[in-house]
Amino acid sequence: MFLKIGSALQSTFNDPMLTPQVASNVIFAAAFFVLSILTFNYFNKDIDAVPVKKKSITALTGTSRRSWERAIAWKEFVYNSGGKKYVIGKFVFYGILLIVIAWLSDFQDMENFGGFIAAIMFYGFIPLEITNMVSNMFPPEIKGKTLSTLMLLPMSAREICWAKLQGGLIGIIPSASYLLLGLLLSPGISMAMLRAIAEDPLEISTVILIFAGELCLFWHLVVAFSLLMNGWWAICLSLLGQYFGNLIFFMLMAMLFFNNNGSGSWILLSLFSVAIMIGISIALHVWIIRQLPLKAASD
């Protein structure tokens, strides 16, 4: 049996073990081994002593800022806006909600249904989502004691705010998509709005500016109050403050208008109110940017 195993394992190779190929491989291996030992210290020296050009530092700083901006936006989207699952869930939720509303309301045609979708998204869900997003920009950082770490990044406070805003706005993609769908389903209503703007651009533009100014002021108030208290309390105080502020302001404007026997232009008064709202928003913006490092230092 052992003879049969030995004969089965025999090979037909009859050349000597030390051939020119084996010898050359051994020589080259030994040469590269010696070369690696001689150059080991050179290629493993401390690189801190190597001078870096100023241009490279500037380029590196810019790249680092962009990298941090994307990281902050991603963090805001995932942790404060819910991430991909939350966005997909809102797509499904809004779709089911609109189907149920269409079934219960029995719209006469697709034109009216598209106008309803656009209206409920533009005046309802989008402002609510942005309000919730801005109210949660900084309270989690303050509660988690991470605002001081955030302020140590190689970015200004304004850049950090912009990065967080970018990440949060990704979360309103579902409602913005349904708004676009509503506009596409109601071309007649969209064209009527465009014709109204073309017929009286000054009046319609004034109304749009008032609406935008109110939202801009409200969202700045929410962010400002959120640095001092919980996000929901910030929203409530902002609503109360803006409601009573508008009430007092427009009462004064109405008194001024009627005391002049209605001779003043309501458009000029409206533009004046928009200018005041924008001015207050800018003041709040500057206060928020200056308050963030102070808030971080106090943590």
C-alpha positions in Angstrom: 0.0 0.0 0.0 2.8 2.4 0.9 4.6 1.6 -2.4 1.4 2.4 -4.3 1.0 5.8 -2.4 4.7 6.6 -3.1 4.3 5.9 -6.8 1.1 7.9 -7.0 2.9 11.0 -5.4 5.9 10.8 -7.7 6.4 13.7 -10.1 7.9 13.8 -13.6 9.9 16.9 -12.6 13.7 16.0 -13.0 15.4 19.5 -13.0 17.6 20.5 -10.1 16.2 22.6 -7.2 18.6 25.5 -7.6 17.8 26.9 -11.1 18.7 30.3 -12.5 15.2 31.6 -11.7 15.3 30.5 -8.1 18.8 32.1 -7.7 17.8 35.4 -9.2 14.6 35.6 -7.1 16.6 35.0 -3.9 19.2 37.6 -4.9 16.6 40.3 -5.7 14.6 39.5 -2.5 17.8 39.9 -0.4 18.7 43.2 -2.2 15.2 44.7 -1.7 15.2 43.6 2.0 18.6 45.3 2.6 17.3 48.4 0.7 14.2 48.6 2.9 16.2 48.4 6.0 18.6 51.2 4.9 15.7 53.5 3.9 13.3 52.7 6.7 14.2 55.7 8.9 14.1 58.1 6.0 10.6 57.3 5.0 9.3 57.2 8.6 10.7 60.5 9.8 8.5 63.1 11.6 6.5 65.0 9.0 5.7 67.9 11.4 8.9 69.6 10.6 8.1 69.7 6.9 7.2 73.3 5.9 3.7 73.8 4.4 3.0 76.5 1.9 0.6 79.3 3.0 -1.5 78.6 -0.1 -2.0 75.0 1.0 -3.1 76.1 4.4 -5.7 78.4 2.9 -6.9 75.7 0.5 -7.1 73.2 3.4 -9.1 75.6 5.5 -11.6 76.1 2.8 -12.0 72.4 2.2 -12.3 71.8 5.9 -15.1 74.4 6.1 -17.0 72.9 3.3 -16.6 69.4 4.8 -17.8 70.7 8.2 -20.7 72.5 6.5 -21.8 69.2 4.9 -21.4 67.3 8.2 -23.5 69.8 10.1 -26.2 69.8 7.4 -26.2 65.9 7.5 -26.4 65.9 11.3 -29.3 68.4 11.2 -31.2 66.4 8.6 -30.7 63.0 10.3 -31.2 63.9 14.0 -33.5 66.9 13.9 -35.4 66.4 10.7 -35.8 62.6 11.0 -33.6 61.5 8.1 -34.6 59.5 5.0 -37.2 57.4 6.8 -39.0 60.4 8.0 -39.0 62.0 4.6 -40.3 58.8 3.0 -42.9 58.6 5.8 -44.1 62.2 5.0 -44.4 61.4 1.4 -46.7 58.4 2.2 -48.6 60.3 5.0 -49.4 63.3 2.8 -50.4 61.1 -0.1 -52.8 59.1 2.1 -54.2 62.3 3.7 -54.9 63.9 0.4 -56.5 60.8 -1.0 -58.8 60.6 2.1 -59.7 64.3 1.8 -60.4 63.9 -1.9 -62.6 60.9 -1.2 -64.5 62.7 1.6 -64.8 66.1 -0.2 -65.9 64.8 -3.6 -64.1 67.4 -5.7 -65.8 68.2 -9.0 -62.6 68.0 -11.1 -58.8 67.7 -10.9 -58.4 71.4 -11.2 -60.0 72.2 -7.9 -58.3 69.3 -6.2 -54.9 70.5 -7.4 -55.6 74.0 -6.2 -56.6 72.6 -2.8 -53.3 70.6 -2.6 -51.3 73.7 -3.5 -53.1 75.9 -0.9 -52.9 73.4 2.0 -49.2 72.9 1.4 -48.3 76.5 0.8 -50.4 78.0 3.7 -50.3 75.0 6.0 -47.8 72.2 6.0 -44.7 74.1 4.7 -44.9 77.0 7.2 -45.6 74.5 10.0 -42.6 72.3 9.0 -40.2 75.3 8.7 -41.4 76.6 12.1 -40.8 73.2 13.8 -37.4 73.0 12.1 -36.1 76.4 13.2 -37.5 75.9 16.7 -35.3 72.8 17.0 -32.1 74.2 15.5 -30.4 75.0 18.8 -32.4 73.7 21.8 -31.0 70.1 21.3 -27.4 71.6 21.2 -28.1 73.6 24.4 -29.7 70.7 26.2 -27.0 68.2 25.2 -24.1 70.7 26.1 -22.8 70.4 22.5 -23.2 74.1 21.5 -19.7 74.9 22.8 -18.2 72.1 20.8 -20.1 73.3 17.7 -18.7 76.9 18.1 -15.1 75.5 18.2 -15.4 74.4 14.6 -13.4 76.4 11.9 -16.6 78.2 10.9 -18.3 81.4 11.8 -21.6 81.4 13.7 -23.4 82.5 10.5 -21.9 79.6 8.5 -23.0 77.1 11.2 -26.6 78.6 11.1 -26.7 78.3 7.4 -25.4 74.7 7.4 -28.1 73.7 10.0 -30.7 75.5 7.9 -29.7 73.6 4.8 -30.0 70.3 6.5 -33.3 71.2 8.0 -34.8 72.3 4.7 -34.2 68.9 3.2 -37.0 67.7 5.4 -39.6 69.8 3.6 -39.0 68.1 0.2 -42.2 66.1 0.5 -44.5 69.1 1.1 -42.7 71.1 -1.5 -43.1 68.2 -4.0 -46.9 68.1 -3.3 -47.1 71.8 -3.7 -45.5 71.5 -7.2 -47.9 68.6 -7.9 -50.9 70.8 -6.9 -49.7 73.6 -9.2 -49.3 71.1 -12.1 -52.7 69.7 -11.6 -54.3 73.2 -11.6 -52.9 75.1 -14.6 -56.0 77.2 -14.8 -55.7 78.5 -11.2 -52.0 79.1 -11.7 -52.6 81.1 -14.9 -55.3 83.1 -13.2 -52.8 84.0 -10.4 -50.2 85.0 -13.0 -52.8 87.2 -14.9 -53.8 88.9 -11.6 -50.1 89.7 -10.9 -49.7 91.0 -14.5 -52.9 93.2 -14.2 -51.9 94.8 -10.8 -48.3 93.9 -10.1 -47.8 96.6 -7.4 -50.8 95.5 -5.3 -50.1 91.8 -5.5 -46.4 92.3 -4.9 -47.2 94.3 -1.8 -49.4 91.5 -0.4 -46.7 88.9 -1.1 -44.1 91.1 0.6 -46.3 91.5 3.7 -46.8 87.7 3.9 -43.1 87.0 3.4 -42.1 89.7 5.9 -44.5 88.3 8.5 -43.0 84.8 8.1 -39.4 86.1 8.1 -40.0 88.0 11.3 -41.9 85.1 13.0 -39.1 82.6 12.2 -36.4 84.9 13.5 -38.5 85.4 16.7 -38.7 81.6 17.1 -35.0 81.1 16.8 -34.3 84.0 19.2 -36.7 82.7 21.8 -35.4 79.1 21.3 -32.0 80.2 22.6 -33.7 81.1 25.9 -36.3 78.4 26.3 -37.8 75.2 24.9 -38.7 75.2 21.2 -42.5 74.9 21.8 -42.5 77.7 24.3 -40.5 79.7 21.7 -43.2 79.1 19.1 -46.0 80.1 21.5 -44.2 83.3 22.6 -43.4 84.2 19.0 -47.1 83.8 18.0 -48.3 85.9 20.9 -45.6 88.6 20.4 -46.2 88.8 16.7 -50.0 88.8 17.1 -50.1 91.7 19.6 -47.3 93.5 17.8 -49.2 93.4 14.5 -52.4 94.4 16.3 -50.8 97.5 17.9 -48.9 98.4 14.8 -51.7 98.1 12.3 -54.1 99.9 14.7 -51.6 102.8 14.7 -51.3 102.7 10.9 -55.1 102.7 10.6 -55.4 105.7 12.9 -52.8 107.5 10.8 -54.5 106.6 7.6 -58.0 107.7 8.7 -56.8 110.9 10.4 -55.5 111.9 7.0 -59.1 111.4 5.6 -57.9 108.3 3.7 -55.6 110.4 1.6 -52.5 108.3 2.4 -51.8 105.3 0.1 -52.3 102.0 1.8 -49.5 100.6 -0.4 -47.1 103.0 1.0 -48.2 102.2 4.6 -47.9 98.5 3.7 -44.4 98.9 2.3 -43.5 100.9 5.5 -44.7 98.0 7.6 -42.7 95.5 5.5 -39.6 97.7 6.0 -40.1 97.7 9.7 -40.5 93.9 9.8 -37.4 93.4 7.7 -35.5 95.8 10.0 -36.6 93.9 13.1 -35.6 90.6 11.4 -32.1 91.9 10.6 -31.7 93.1 14.2 -32.8 89.7 15.5 -30.4 88.0 13.0 -27.5 90.0 14.3 -28.5 89.3 17.9 -28.7 85.5 17.3 -25.3 85.4 15.6 -23.7 87.3 18.6 -25.6 85.4 21.2 -24.5 81.9 20.0 -20.8 82.2 21.1 -22.0 83.8 24.4 -24.4 80.9 25.0 -21.8 78.4 24.1 -19.3 80.0 26.6 -21.9 79.8 29.4 -22.5 76.0 28.9 
